[in-house]
């Protein structure tokens, strides 16, 4: 009984240490998120200040054709566990140039050859990764590029923060359960001790 209680105490200490580590990670990530957000506002204001007359980098200048997601967020179970977490998947938008092979110009080929020719077009054509910042032109201020980098950093930080927060809640539940089991064992141990003490006293009285 005592060994079981000690094992639970060790488990609780280990869980508390894990919780403190997660809390430190959570605090660090939140601080990085705040810093990135502040940097976005500052650099965007700096970019607009140095922009050409009549130009303002904002939603009014957005080109919907260029507003394509650079990454997607999905919910998936962790390896070796049942807990679900958020994960970012980077999306690469490819714009294929003019095909180099004359045989690839036929668009009405048989369905069996469709996939193969699609792969050949990608290999033979010129691939270019779409960059949304190009909607503002090719000569954009460096501050605007810094804004883009910080915005991407924010997108990466948010799922990390949510995952750490979810893990902290799980550890909190494990700590409460371990404390409850330890309390139950200690209660049973005290009960056995009291019963043993009463039995000893009754035996002494009989003698």
BELVEN-V669996 format. One record per helix or strand. SS is the DSSP state (alpha for helix, beta for strand). FROM is the first residue (numbers start at 0). LEN is the number of residues. If there is no record, write none. Layout:
ss->SS from->FROM len->LEN
ss->SS from->FROM len->LEN
This chain:
ss->alpha from->1 len->48
ss->alpha from->58 len->3
ss->beta from->70 len->7
ss->beta from->83 len->7
ss->beta from->93 len->3
ss->alpha from->101 len->4
ss->alpha from->110 len->14
ss->beta from->126 len->3
ss->alpha from->131 len->5
ss->alpha from->141 len->65
